[in-house]
Amino acid sequence: MIRVGIIGAGMVGSAHANAYTRLPQAQVVAVADLQAERAEAIAEHFRARAFATMADLLAGAEVDMVDICLPTPLHAEHTIAALAASKHVLCEKPMARNLADARRMLQAARHARTKFMIAHVVRFFPEYARAYELLRQDAIGEVKVARTLRGGIFPSWSSGNWLGDFAQSGGVVLDTACHDFDWLRWCFGEVARVFARGLVHQTLPQQRDHSFTLLRFQSGLIAHVEATWALPPGGPFLTKVELAGTKGLMAFDNQTSMPIQGYWQGSNGSSNTIPESPVAVGPFQAEIAHFLQCIEQDKPPLVTPEDALAALQISLAALESIETGQVVTIKGGGQ
């Protein structure tokens, strides 16, 4: 049994906690949050202990793993401290707010004897995972153009509205587009150049809440990544992927009952439609189950520290491009 301590009992921490209820190989034994009532609410459900800080938790509870669900600027210090205490660490995305902190996390992970993974959960959404598998099978040939969309209304639910503070969150580019940056890089390799534009919603003058990013991959593939926090109140959360390859097209979105559809040219020249359906296991549960398996079987996690650093580099390059109006070259992805 893997004993888990959850650090941060907000919306994401609650989602992670809910996933553990369906994972018999792990038990939440402690929860830490500066807001005592939030920590106690989750702790009571699991018959666990509540603490104010991770330091208090590590001193007062026996845990094998910590699950860090804190604001982005706090990821580095908590990850490094937990790894130094010889705990396995699952930490929410993005890796950090800046490259210096991310590189410190990377070095700590390389010296640790425990497992560490940044929770880029989109890799564990069934439609995205299935699309990756189909790409590995050369289902649509060499992909030349990709397009993704992700976003919805402004995330006003964050504690103290930290997501609305650009200095902390990096806005929609760092907090939301990073999902697609990671998935696209997983599918298609390293990004060479980035060009981006950002729009500012009239009610959030300090916050870039809609972005368009063009990625040129080392392979020559071009990807257009759109991310938004600017949908009107009550609007849906949208995701969409379109991939154009030399042998066919692939597209899926979360607003249709059939989340992934493909049109491939058969060997006889005919066009075949292959429907795919998601599995019943939710992405948070799948992600955490994977990490627990890595601990149990001593195998490397799907998302390496280098992967997470590379996704952060792309995000920060997009922000730089928005500010300067220039193309930004990426060197040494994940280093």
C-alpha positions in Angstrom: 0.0 0.0 0.0 1.4 3.4 -1.1 0.7 6.0 1.6 -0.1 9.4 0.0 0.0 13.0 1.2 -1.9 15.5 -0.8 -0.5 19.0 -0.8 -3.1 21.6 -1.7 -6.8 20.9 -1.1 -8.3 23.2 -3.8 -10.2 22.2 -6.9 -7.3 20.1 -8.4 -6.4 18.6 -5.1 -10.0 17.5 -4.6 -10.0 16.0 -8.1 -6.9 14.0 -7.3 -8.3 13.0 -4.0 -11.4 11.7 -5.7 -9.3 9.6 -8.1 -7.6 7.9 -5.1 -11.0 6.5 -4.0 -10.9 4.2 -7.0 -7.2 3.1 -6.6 -6.9 0.3 -4.0 -3.1 0.3 -4.2 -2.9 3.7 -2.5 -4.3 5.3 0.6 -4.5 9.1 1.3 -3.2 9.3 4.9 -2.6 13.1 5.1 -3.7 16.4 3.5 -2.0 19.8 3.8 -3.5 23.2 3.1 -3.2 26.6 4.6 -7.0 26.8 4.6 -7.7 24.4 7.5 -11.3 23.7 6.5 -10.3 22.5 3.0 -7.6 20.2 4.3 -10.0 18.8 7.0 -12.8 18.2 4.5 -10.7 15.9 2.4 -8.9 14.4 5.4 -12.2 13.5 7.0 -13.4 11.7 3.9 -10.2 9.5 4.0 -10.0 9.3 7.8 -6.6 11.0 7.2 -4.8 13.7 9.1 -4.9 17.4 8.2 -1.9 19.7 8.3 -1.3 23.3 7.4 1.9 22.9 5.4 3.9 20.1 3.7 6.7 20.5 6.2 4.2 19.8 9.0 2.8 16.9 7.0 6.3 15.3 6.5 7.1 15.8 10.1 3.9 14.4 11.4 2.8 11.7 9.1 4.3 8.6 7.4 3.9 9.0 3.7 5.6 7.3 0.7 4.4 9.9 -1.9 3.3 13.4 -2.0 0.8 14.7 -4.6 1.5 18.5 -5.1 -1.6 20.5 -6.2 -0.4 24.0 -5.5 -0.1 27.2 -7.5 2.6 27.1 -10.1 5.2 29.3 -8.3 5.2 26.9 -5.3 6.0 23.8 -7.3 9.7 24.0 -7.2 10.3 24.5 -3.4 7.8 21.8 -2.5 9.0 19.3 -5.1 12.7 19.8 -4.1 11.9 19.5 -0.4 9.8 16.3 -0.9 12.5 14.7 -3.1 15.1 15.6 -0.5 12.9 13.8 2.1 13.0 10.7 -0.2 9.4 10.9 -1.2 7.9 10.0 -4.6 6.5 13.2 -6.1 3.6 13.8 -8.5 3.3 17.5 -9.1 0.7 19.4 -11.1 1.6 21.1 -14.4 3.2 23.3 -15.5 6.5 22.4 -14.0 7.3 25.9 -12.7 6.8 29.6 -13.5 10.4 30.0 -14.8 13.2 27.9 -16.3 15.6 28.5 -13.3 13.1 26.8 -10.9 12.4 24.1 -13.4 16.1 23.3 -13.8 16.5 23.1 -10.1 13.6 20.6 -10.0 15.2 18.6 -12.8 18.5 18.4 -11.0 16.8 17.3 -7.8 14.9 14.6 -9.7 18.1 13.3 -11.3 19.8 13.0 -7.9 16.7 11.4 -6.2 16.1 7.7 -5.7 12.4 8.2 -5.9 10.0 8.8 -8.7 9.0 12.2 -10.0 6.4 13.2 -12.6 4.7 16.4 -13.7 1.0 15.7 -14.2 0.5 16.6 -17.8 -2.8 14.8 -17.7 -3.8 15.3 -21.4 -1.6 12.3 -22.3 -4.0 10.3 -20.2 -7.2 11.4 -21.8 -8.4 8.4 -23.8 -8.9 10.2 -27.1 -5.5 11.8 -26.9 -3.8 8.6 -25.9 -5.6 6.7 -28.7 -4.6 9.4 -31.2 -1.0 9.0 -30.1 -1.2 5.2 -30.7 -2.7 5.7 -34.1 0.0 8.1 -35.1 2.6 5.5 -33.9 0.9 3.0 -36.3 1.3 5.4 -39.2 -2.5 5.6 -39.6 -2.5 8.9 -41.5 1.1 8.9 -42.7 3.5 11.7 -42.0 1.6 14.6 -40.3 2.4 18.0 -41.9 -0.1 20.2 -40.2 -1.7 20.1 -36.7 -4.3 22.3 -35.1 -5.5 22.3 -31.4 -8.0 24.3 -29.4 -8.4 24.3 -25.6 -10.2 26.5 -23.2 -13.4 28.0 -21.8 -14.5 30.7 -19.4 -12.0 32.4 -17.1 -11.0 30.1 -14.2 -12.2 32.3 -11.4 -12.2 29.4 -9.0 -8.5 29.6 -8.1 -7.6 30.3 -4.5 -7.0 34.1 -4.1 -7.5 34.3 -7.9 -3.9 33.4 -8.4 -4.7 32.2 -11.9 -5.8 35.8 -12.6 -2.4 37.1 -11.6 -0.1 36.8 -14.7 3.0 37.0 -12.6 2.0 33.8 -10.8 0.1 31.8 -13.5 1.6 33.0 -16.8 -2.0 33.3 -18.1 -3.7 31.0 -20.5 -0.5 30.3 -22.4 1.4 28.8 -19.5 -1.5 27.3 -17.6 -3.7 26.0 -20.5 -1.8 25.9 -23.8 1.0 24.0 -22.1 -1.3 20.9 -22.2 -1.2 20.9 -26.0 2.4 21.9 -26.2 3.3 18.8 -24.2 1.0 16.5 -26.2 2.2 17.7 -29.6 5.8 17.4 -28.6 5.1 13.8 -27.3 3.6 13.0 -30.7 5.9 14.9 -33.1 9.2 15.6 -31.3 11.2 18.8 -30.7 9.9 22.3 -31.5 12.4 24.5 -33.3 10.6 27.9 -33.5 7.6 29.6 -31.9 5.6 32.6 -33.0 2.6 33.7 -30.9 0.0 36.4 -30.5 -2.1 37.1 -27.4 -5.3 39.0 -26.8 -6.4 40.8 -23.6 -10.0 40.6 -22.5 -11.4 44.0 -21.6 -12.3 43.0 -18.1 -8.9 41.6 -17.3 -6.4 44.3 -18.6 -3.4 42.6 -17.0 -4.2 39.1 -18.2 -3.6 37.6 -21.6 -6.6 35.3 -21.8 -6.7 34.3 -25.5 -3.6 33.1 -27.5 -2.6 31.8 -30.9 0.7 30.0 -31.2 2.4 28.7 -34.2 5.0 25.9 -33.6 7.5 24.9 -36.2 8.9 21.4 -35.4 12.3 20.2 -36.2 10.6 17.7 -38.6 9.1 20.6 -40.5 5.5 20.1 -39.2 3.6 23.2 -38.4 1.1 23.3 -35.5 -1.4 26.0 -34.6 -2.3 26.0 -30.9 -5.3 28.2 -29.8 -6.0 28.6 -26.1 -8.7 30.7 -24.4 -10.1 31.8 -21.1 -12.4 34.3 -22.8 -15.6 32.4 -23.4 -18.7 34.1 -22.0 -20.0 33.0 -18.6 -21.8 29.6 -18.8 -19.9 28.6 -21.9 -18.5 25.1 -22.3 -14.9 23.9 -21.9 -13.7 23.1 -25.4 -11.0 20.9 -26.8 -10.3 20.1 -30.4 -7.6 18.4 -32.4 -7.1 18.3 -36.2 -4.2 16.5 -37.8 -3.4 16.4 -41.6 -1.1 13.7 -42.8 0.1 12.4 -46.1 -2.3 9.5 -46.0 -5.3 10.9 -44.3 -6.9 13.2 -41.7 -7.7 12.7 -38.0 -10.0 14.9 -35.9 -11.7 14.8 -32.5 -13.3 17.2 -30.0 -15.1 17.0 -26.7 -18.4 18.4 -28.0 -19.4 15.3 -30.0 -20.7 12.0 -28.8 -18.0 10.2 -30.8 -14.8 11.8 -29.4 -12.4 10.7 -32.2 -13.1 10.0 -35.8 -10.7 9.1 -38.6 -10.8 9.0 -42.3 -8.1 6.8 -43.8 -7.5 5.8 -47.4 -7.5 2.0 -47.7 -5.1 0.0 -49.9 -7.8 -0.2 -52.6 -8.3 3.6 -52.6 -11.5 3.5 -50.6 -12.1 5.7 -47.6 -12.7 4.1 -44.2 -14.3 5.6 -41.2 -13.1 4.2 -37.9 -15.0 5.3 -34.7 -13.3 5.2 -31.4 -14.8 5.4 -27.9 -13.2 6.4 -24.6 -12.6 3.9 -21.8 -14.5 4.3 -18.5 -11.4 5.3 -16.4 -11.1 9.1 -16.0 -7.9 10.8 -16.9 -6.9 11.8 -13.4 -7.4 8.3 -12.2 -5.4 6.9 -15.2 -2.6 9.4 -14.6 -2.3 8.6 -10.9 -2.6 4.9 -11.5 0.3 5.1 -14.0 2.5 6.9 -11.4 1.6 4.4 -8.7 2.5 1.6 -11.1 5.9 3.3 -11.8 6.5 3.3 -8.1 5.5 -0.4 -7.6 7.4 -1.7 -10.7 10.3 0.7 -10.5 9.9 2.0 -14.0 10.2 5.5 -15.4 7.1 7.6 -15.7 5.5 8.5 -19.1 6.2 12.2 -18.5 9.9 12.7 -17.8 11.3 15.8 -16.0 12.9 16.6 -19.4 9.5 16.4 -21.1 8.0 18.8 -18.6 10.9 21.2 -18.9 10.5 21.2 -22.7 6.8 22.0 -22.4 7.6 24.9 -20.1 10.3 26.1 -22.6 7.7 26.2 -25.4 5.2 28.0 -23.2 7.7 30.7 -22.1 8.9 31.1 -25.7 5.3 31.8 -26.7 5.0 34.4 -24.0 8.2 36.0 -25.2 7.0 36.0 -28.7 3.7 37.7 -27.6 5.7 40.4 -25.8 8.3 41.0 -28.5 6.4 40.3 -31.7 9.3 38.2 -32.8 9.9 34.5 -33.7 11.6 32.7 -30.8 14.0 29.9 -31.4 14.1 27.0 -28.9 17.5 25.4 -28.2 18.1 22.2 -26.3 14.5 21.1 -25.5 14.2 19.8 -22.0 17.7 20.9 -20.9 
